Amino acid sequence: MTTGDELKAAVSARRDLGPDFEDAVVESFLDKMGQEIDRRVDERLATSPQGKKGVRAAGPNDAQRLALAIVSLSLGTLATLAIVLTGDGRGSYLIPIWLGIVIVNGIFNGPRGKG
């Protein structure tokens, strides 16, 4: 059965069963589509030269690394400003905040595995 046929069958089943069964019909359709995608990916991997060697797990790309750096530095700066501007003796909170930022960025941007 093709994807179009599967979709038509799901829409028909939804009409026949009514809105009470809509979630079950959608879940069933998505499950079948997921299985079909998995089958196609497995098929392509089996026929590709790289697929026979195994696929290396993808790590974070450069855009994700940059986004993490920008967001973490921005939030760290805002937290620092908030603590400094309130001036209520919470300066000791700055050390764990910035240490956490360094650790998270260090782990995320750590050494990359060799392919």
Secondary structure, DSSP 8 states (H G I E B T S, - for coil): --HHHHHHHHHHHHHHH-GGGHHHHHHHHHHHHHHHHHHHHHHHHHHSHHHHH--------HHHHHHHHHHHHHHHHHHHHHHHHH-SS-GGGHHHHHHHHHHHHHHHTS-----
